[in-house]
């Protein structure tokens, strides 16, 4: 342990595997965790560094300083798990956006895939992350990214009034 607040895990003692149900499990210091949750503490700056490992009840087990310090199989399992969790599909076109009290219903295109979803509390779930990129969080907990500069004029007119 490097300080009182943070428990850094020794990468040499970590073994990540996928269990029979397809979930990430971890062996660490002679203890087996049948399912763990991995969280990026710095997803934009250091996506493979400072990874928080939690039990499924959100109790923190510790932090991995760098996934590159893991054995190759463990590293692959961890990266695959993080890619599933942090997957952000990019909306390339808005087909329609219908506003009802408290909820926006969006029909969108992601490349060649069309999807409809609801967004509750638009003022907190549709927002800019930088000058030209917005993020949308739907009511099911999915997240989407939108490059406003890449949208056609019609799509831009639909989404811009919702951005704060």
C-alpha positions, 0 to 999 in steps of 0.5 A, a space after each residue: 500500500 502506497 498511502 492510507 487511501 489507495 491500495 495498489 495491487 501487485 500486477 505480478 499477483 493478478 490473474 484475470 480470466 473470463 468465467 464460465 458465464 463470460 464475466 471477468 474474474 480475478 485471482 489475487 494473493 490466493 483469493 478468488 473473486 468470481 466476478 469483478 468490475 473494472 473502472 478507468 480512473 482516468 479514461 481520457 488521459 490514461 485508458 490503461 493506467 490506474 484501473 480500479 478493481 471492485 467486487 460486484 457490491 462496489 467495494 474496492 479491492 484495489 487499483 492496478 497502476 498499469 495494465 501493461 504490467 499484467 501477464 499477456 492473457 490477463 491484460 487481454 481479458 482486462 482490456 476486453 472487459 474495459 472495451 465492453 464497458 467503455 464502448 461509445 458508439 458515435 451517432 452519425 445522423 439523427 432521423 428524429 428527436 421527439 420531445 415529451 415532458 421530461 424525456 427526449 425520444 431519439 431515432 439515430 444512425 450509427 454507421 449502418 445501424 439504426 437505433 431508437 432510445 429515450 433520454 430522461 432529464 435532457 439537461 443532465 444527459 445531453 451535453 458538450 464534452 468539448 467544443 465539437 463533441 457531445 455525449 448522450 446518456 440514455 435511460 438504459 445507461 448507454 452512452 453515445 458520442 456525437 461529433 457535431 461538426 460531422 453531422 449533416 445540417 438537418 441532424 445538427 438542427 435537431 440536436 443543438 437545441 438540447 445541448 447546454 
